[in-house]
Amino acid sequence: MRAHVMMTTLPKLLDETNEALAAIPELPGVYAIAGEYDRIAMVEAPSLERLNDVIDAIGRMEGIGRTMSAVVLATRLRR
């Protein structure tokens, strides 16, 4: 199961937030993005339940303002 989680971050807690995100093994990548959100995390989990737990954990982090998640239903191209 995979999802993309876009998030806003609080600038004063950016270092702590980056460290907390890096500690989650289900995140193979976190990227800085331009636009309404500051970061996007790629989440990969073995089950829908674990995927939900990880997304919830991200949303509860002190340095995260808000999130928007998109669960991947199908892969059309992967290189």
N, CA, C and O atoms as a GROMACS GRO file, in nm:
protein
  316
    1MET      N    1   0.085  -0.117   0.000
    1MET     CA    2   0.000   0.000   0.000
    1MET      C    3   0.090   0.124   0.000
    1MET      O    4   0.190   0.131   0.071
    2ARG      N    5   0.049   0.220  -0.082
    2ARG     CA    6   0.127   0.344  -0.090
    2ARG      C    7   0.035   0.465  -0.084
    2ARG      O    8  -0.082   0.459  -0.122
    3ALA      N    9   0.091   0.574  -0.034
    3ALA     CA   10   0.018   0.702  -0.030
    3ALA      C   11   0.119   0.815  -0.041
    3ALA      O   12   0.237   0.799  -0.009
    4HIS      N   13   0.070   0.928  -0.086
    4HIS     CA   14   0.148   1.052  -0.086
    4HIS      C   15   0.082   1.144   0.017
    4HIS      O   16  -0.040   1.162   0.016
    5VAL      N   17   0.162   1.201   0.105
    5VAL     CA   18   0.110   1.288   0.209
    5VAL      C   19   0.175   1.424   0.194
    5VAL      O   20   0.295   1.439   0.215
    6MET      N   21   0.095   1.523   0.158
    6MET     CA   22   0.143   1.661   0.152
    6MET      C   23   0.119   1.725   0.287
    6MET      O   24   0.018   1.699   0.353
    7MET      N   25   0.213   1.810   0.329
    7MET     CA   26   0.201   1.869   0.462
    7MET      C   27   0.256   2.010   0.466
    7MET      O   28   0.347   2.045   0.390
    8THR      N   29   0.201   2.090   0.556
    8THR     CA   30   0.260   2.219   0.588
    8THR      C   31   0.343   2.199   0.713
    8THR      O   32   0.308   2.120   0.801
    9THR      N   33   0.454   2.272   0.720
    9THR     CA   34   0.542   2.259   0.836
    9THR      C   35   0.557   2.394   0.905
    9THR      O   36   0.547   2.499   0.842
   10LEU      N   37   0.580   2.389   1.034
   10LEU     CA   38   0.602   2.511   1.111
   10LEU      C   39   0.751   2.545   1.106
   10LEU      O   40   0.833   2.465   1.150
   11PRO      N   41   0.788   2.660   1.052
   11PRO     CA   42   0.929   2.694   1.032
   11PRO      C   43   1.015   2.681   1.158
   11PRO      O   44   1.131   2.638   1.149
   12LYS      N   45   0.962   2.718   1.274
   12LYS     CA   46   1.041   2.712   1.397
   12LYS      C   47   1.074   2.569   1.439
   12LYS      O   48   1.167   2.546   1.516
   13LEU      N   49   0.998   2.473   1.389
   13LEU     CA   50   1.020   2.332   1.427
   13LEU      C   51   1.067   2.248   1.308
   13LEU      O   52   1.054   2.125   1.310
   14LEU      N   53   1.121   2.312   1.207
   14LEU     CA   54   1.157   2.242   1.084
   14LEU      C   55   1.262   2.132   1.108
   14LEU      O   56   1.246   2.021   1.057
   15ASP      N   57   1.366   2.161   1.183
   15ASP     CA   58   1.470   2.060   1.208
   15ASP      C   59   1.413   1.940   1.283
   15ASP      O   60   1.440   1.825   1.248
   16GLU      N   61   1.335   1.967   1.386
   16GLU     CA   62   1.275   1.859   1.464
   16GLU      C   63   1.178   1.776   1.379
   16GLU      O   64   1.172   1.654   1.391
   17THR      N   65   1.102   1.845   1.294
   17THR     CA   66   1.006   1.776   1.208
   17THR      C   67   1.080   1.688   1.107
   17THR      O   68   1.040   1.574   1.084
   18ASN      N   69   1.185   1.739   1.048
   18ASN     CA   70   1.264   1.659   0.953
   18ASN      C   71   1.321   1.535   1.021
   18ASN      O   72   1.320   1.426   0.963
   19GLU      N   73   1.371   1.550   1.142
   19GLU     CA   74   1.425   1.436   1.217
   19GLU      C   75   1.316   1.333   1.248
   19GLU      O   76   1.338   1.213   1.235
   20ALA      N   77   1.199   1.381   1.287
   20ALA     CA   78   1.088   1.290   1.320
   20ALA      C   79   1.041   1.214   1.196
   20ALA      O   80   1.013   1.095   1.203
   21LEU      N   81   1.033   1.284   1.083
   21LEU     CA   82   0.994   1.217   0.959
   21LEU      C   83   1.098   1.115   0.916
   21LEU      O   84   1.063   1.006   0.871
   22ALA      N   85   1.226   1.149   0.931
   22ALA     CA   86   1.335   1.058   0.892
   22ALA      C   87   1.335   0.930   0.977
   22ALA      O   88   1.386   0.827   0.933
   23ALA      N   89   1.278   0.937   1.096
   23ALA     CA   90   1.275   0.820   1.185
   23ALA      C   91   1.165   0.720   1.150
   23ALA      O   92   1.161   0.611   1.206
   24ILE      N   93   1.076   0.755   1.058
   24ILE     CA   94   0.967   0.665   1.020
   24ILE      C   95   1.014   0.576   0.905
   24ILE      O   96   1.037   0.627   0.795
   25PRO      N   97   1.029   0.446   0.928
   25PRO     CA   98   1.084   0.358   0.823
   25PRO      C   99   0.994   0.343   0.701
   25PRO      O  100   1.042   0.307   0.594
   26GLU      N  101   0.867   0.371   0.715
   26GLU     CA  102   0.773   0.360   0.602
   26GLU      C  103   0.780   0.476   0.505
   26GLU      O  104   0.705   0.480   0.407
   27LEU      N  105   0.868   0.571   0.530
   27LEU     CA  106   0.884   0.687   0.441
   27LEU      C  107   1.013   0.671   0.360
   27LEU      O  108   1.120   0.706   0.410
   28PRO      N  109   1.006   0.620   0.238
   28PRO     CA  110   1.126   0.609   0.157
   28PRO      C  111   1.174   0.744   0.103
   28PRO      O  112   1.288   0.755   0.058
   29GLY      N  113   1.089   0.845   0.108
   29GLY     CA  114   1.129   0.976   0.060
   29GLY      C  115   1.040   1.086   0.113
   29GLY      O  116   0.918   1.069   0.125
   30VAL      N  117   1.101   1.200   0.145
   30VAL     CA  118   1.030   1.322   0.182
   30VAL      C  119   1.094   1.434   0.101
   30VAL      O  120   1.216   1.448   0.099
   31TYR      N  121   1.011   1.513   0.034
   31TYR     CA  122   1.060   1.615  -0.058
   31TYR      C  123   1.003   1.751  -0.024
   31TYR      O  124   0.887   1.763   0.017
   32ALA      N  125   1.086   1.855  -0.040
   32ALA     CA  126   1.039   1.993  -0.028
   32ALA      C  127   0.970   2.027  -0.159
   32ALA      O  128   1.021   1.996  -0.267
   33ILE      N  129   0.853   2.090  -0.151
   33ILE     CA  130   0.776   2.124  -0.270
   33ILE      C  131   0.734   2.271  -0.264
   33ILE      O  132   0.733   2.332  -0.158
   34ALA      N  133   0.699   2.325  -0.379
   34ALA     CA  134   0.649   2.462  -0.388
   34ALA      C  135   0.497   2.459  -0.396
   34ALA      O  136   0.439   2.366  -0.450
   35GLY      N  137   0.435   2.560  -0.341
   35GLY     CA  138   0.289   2.570  -0.349
   35GLY      C  139   0.226   2.579  -0.212
   35GLY      O  140   0.289   2.626  -0.117
   36GLU      N  141   0.104   2.535  -0.202
   36GLU     CA  142   0.027   2.544  -0.079
   36GLU      C  143   0.087   2.460   0.034
   36GLU      O  144   0.073   2.495   0.151
   37TYR      N  145   0.154   2.352   0.000
   37TYR     CA  146   0.216   2.263   0.098
   37TYR      C  147   0.368   2.275   0.088
   37TYR      O  148   0.421   2.314  -0.016
   38ASP      N  149   0.437   2.242   0.198
   38ASP     CA  150   0.583   2.257   0.206
   38ASP      C  151   0.659   2.129   0.176
   38ASP      O  152   0.769   2.133   0.121
   39ARG      N  153   0.601   2.015   0.211
   39ARG     CA  154   0.666   1.885   0.197
   39ARG      C  155   0.568   1.784   0.141
   39ARG      O  156   0.446   1.797   0.156
   40ILE      N  157   0.624   1.682   0.075
   40ILE     CA  158   0.544   1.566   0.036
   40ILE      C  159   0.622   1.443   0.077
   40ILE      O  160   0.741   1.430   0.047
   41ALA      N  161   0.555   1.352   0.145
   41ALA     CA  162   0.616   1.226   0.188
   41ALA      C  163   0.554   1.112   0.109
   41ALA      O  164   0.433   1.107   0.088
   42MET      N  165   0.640   1.021   0.066
   42MET     CA  166   0.594   0.898   0.004
   42MET      C  167   0.586   0.794   0.116
   42MET      O  168   0.684   0.771   0.186
   43VAL      N  169   0.471   0.733   0.132
   43VAL     CA  170   0.451   0.635   0.239
   43VAL      C  171   0.429   0.499   0.176
   43VAL      O  172   0.349   0.484   0.083
   44GLU      N  173   0.501   0.398   0.225
   44GLU     CA  174   0.482   0.261   0.180
   44GLU      C  175   0.465   0.174   0.303
   44GLU      O  176   0.550   0.171   0.391
   45ALA      N  177   0.353   0.101   0.309
   45ALA     CA  178   0.322   0.017   0.424
   45ALA      C  179   0.266  -0.117   0.377
   45ALA      O  180   0.210  -0.125   0.267
   46PRO      N  181   0.280  -0.221   0.459
   46PRO     CA  182   0.234  -0.354   0.418
   46PRO      C  183   0.082  -0.373   0.421
   46PRO      O  184   0.030  -0.467   0.362
   47SER      N  185   0.012  -0.284   0.490
   47SER     CA  186  -0.133  -0.300   0.502
   47SER      C  187  -0.200  -0.163   0.507
   47SER      O  188  -0.136  -0.062   0.535
   48LEU      N  189  -0.329  -0.162   0.480
   48LEU     CA  190  -0.406  -0.038   0.488
   48LEU      C  191  -0.408   0.014   0.632
   48LEU      O  192  -0.402   0.135   0.654
   49GLU      N  193  -0.415  -0.076   0.727
   49GLU     CA  194  -0.415  -0.035   0.867
   49GLU      C  195  -0.284   0.036   0.905
   49GLU      O  196  -0.286   0.140   0.971
   50ARG      N  197  -0.171  -0.021   0.863
   50ARG     CA  198  -0.042   0.041   0.893
   50ARG      C  199  -0.027   0.173   0.818
   50ARG      O  200   0.028   0.269   0.872
   51LEU      N  201  -0.074   0.178   0.694
   51LEU     CA  202  -0.071   0.302   0.617
   51LEU      C  203  -0.147   0.411   0.691
   51LEU      O  204  -0.099   0.524   0.702
   52ASN      N  205  -0.264   0.378   0.741
   52ASN     CA  206  -0.345   0.472   0.818
   52ASN      C  207  -0.272   0.517   0.944
   52ASN      O  208  -0.275   0.636   0.978
   53ASP      N  209  -0.208   0.424   1.014
   53ASP     CA  210  -0.134   0.458   1.135
   53ASP      C  211  -0.022   0.558   1.106
   53ASP      O  212  -0.002   0.653   1.182
   54VAL      N  213   0.051   0.536   0.997
   54VAL     CA  214   0.162   0.625   0.961
   54VAL      C  215   0.109   0.764   0.925
   54VAL      O  216   0.164   0.865   0.968
   55ILE      N  217   0.004   0.768   0.845
   55ILE     CA  218  -0.055   0.897   0.807
   55ILE      C  219  -0.104   0.972   0.931
   55ILE      O  220  -0.084   1.093   0.942
   56ASP      N  221  -0.167   0.901   1.023
   56ASP     CA  222  -0.212   0.964   1.147
   56ASP      C  223  -0.095   1.015   1.229
   56ASP      O  224  -0.102   1.124   1.286
   57ALA      N  225   0.013   0.938   1.236
   57ALA     CA  226   0.131   0.980   1.312
   57ALA      C  227   0.192   1.107   1.254
   57ALA      O  228   0.235   1.195   1.329
   58ILE      N  229   0.196   1.117   1.124
   58ILE     CA  230   0.247   1.238   1.060
   58ILE      C  231   0.160   1.358   1.099
   58ILE      O  232   0.212   1.464   1.134
   59GLY      N  233   0.029   1.342   1.092
   59GLY     CA  234  -0.063   1.450   1.125
   59GLY      C  235  -0.055   1.495   1.270
   59GLY      O  236  -0.087   1.610   1.300
   60ARG      N  237  -0.013   1.406   1.360
   60ARG     CA  238  -0.002   1.440   1.502
   60ARG      C  239   0.132   1.504   1.540
   60ARG      O  240   0.148   1.551   1.652
   61MET      N  241   0.227   1.506   1.447
   61MET     CA  242   0.358   1.564   1.480
   61MET      C  243   0.345   1.711   1.515
   61MET      O  244   0.269   1.786   1.453
   62GLU      N  245   0.422   1.752   1.615
   62GLU     CA  246   0.415   1.890   1.664
   62GLU      C  247   0.447   1.992   1.556
   62GLU      O  248   0.388   2.100   1.555
   63GLY      N  249   0.538   1.963   1.466
   63GLY     CA  250   0.579   2.059   1.365
   63GLY      C  251   0.498   2.058   1.237
   63GLY      O  252   0.530   2.130   1.142
   64ILE      N  253   0.393   1.977   1.233
   64ILE     CA  254   0.308   1.968   1.113
   64ILE      C  255   0.183   2.051   1.134
   64ILE      O  256   0.112   2.035   1.233
   65GLY      N  257   0.156   2.140   1.038
   65GLY     CA  258   0.036   2.222   1.047
   65GLY      C  259  -0.087   2.147   1.001
   65GLY      O  260  -0.181   2.128   1.078
   66ARG      N  261  -0.088   2.105   0.875
   66ARG     CA  262  -0.200   2.028   0.822
   66ARG      C  263  -0.148   1.934   0.714
   66ARG      O  264  -0.038   1.951   0.663
   67THR      N  265  -0.229   1.836   0.681
   67THR     CA  266  -0.189   1.738   0.580
   67THR      C  267  -0.302   1.714   0.482
   67THR      O  268  -0.419   1.742   0.509
   68MET      N  269  -0.264   1.662   0.366
   68MET     CA  270  -0.360   1.611   0.269
   68MET      C  271  -0.300   1.484   0.211
   68MET      O  272  -0.188   1.484   0.160
   69SER      N  273  -0.375   1.375   0.219
   69SER     CA  274  -0.324   1.245   0.177
   69SER      C  275  -0.396   1.194   0.054
   69SER      O  276  -0.514   1.221   0.033
   70ALA      N  277  -0.321   1.121  -0.028
   70ALA     CA  278  -0.378   1.054  -0.145
   70ALA      C  279  -0.325   0.911  -0.147
   70ALA      O  280  -0.205   0.889  -0.163
   71VAL      N  281  -0.415   0.815  -0.131
   71VAL     CA  282  -0.376   0.674  -0.136
   71VAL      C  283  -0.364   0.634  -0.283
   71VAL      O  284  -0.452   0.663  -0.364
   72VAL      N  285  -0.254   0.568  -0.316
   72VAL     CA  286  -0.229   0.523  -0.453
   72VAL      C  287  -0.315   0.400  -0.480
   72VAL      O  288  -0.305   0.300  -0.409
   73LEU      N  289  -0.399   0.407  -0.582
   73LEU     CA  290  -0.486   0.295  -0.618
   73LEU      C  291  -0.421   0.203  -0.721
   73LEU      O  292  -0.438   0.081  -0.716
   74ALA      N  293  -0.346   0.262  -0.814
   74ALA     CA  294  -0.280   0.184  -0.918
   74ALA      C  295  -0.158   0.258  -0.968
   74ALA      O  296  -0.156   0.382  -0.970
   75THR      N  297  -0.057   0.185  -1.007
   75THR     CA  298   0.063   0.244  -1.066
   75THR      C  299   0.052   0.233  -1.217
   75THR      O  300   0.037   0.123  -1.271
   76ARG      N  301   0.058   0.344  -1.285
   76ARG     CA  302   0.049   0.346  -1.432
   76ARG      C  303   0.186   0.345  -1.496
   76ARG      O  304   0.202   0.295  -1.608
   77LEU      N  305   0.287   0.401  -1.427
   77LEU     CA  306   0.424   0.402  -1.477
   77LEU      C  307   0.519   0.416  -1.360
   77LEU      O  308   0.501   0.503  -1.275
   78ARG      N  309   0.619   0.332  -1.356
   78ARG     CA  310   0.722   0.343  -1.253
   78ARG      C  311   0.855   0.305  -1.316
   78ARG      O  312   0.868   0.196  -1.373
   79ARG      N  313   0.951   0.392  -1.307
   79ARG     CA  314   1.083   0.367  -1.369
   79ARG      C  315   1.187   0.348  -1.264
   79ARG      O  316   1.304   0.325  -1.296
   0.00000   0.00000   0.00000
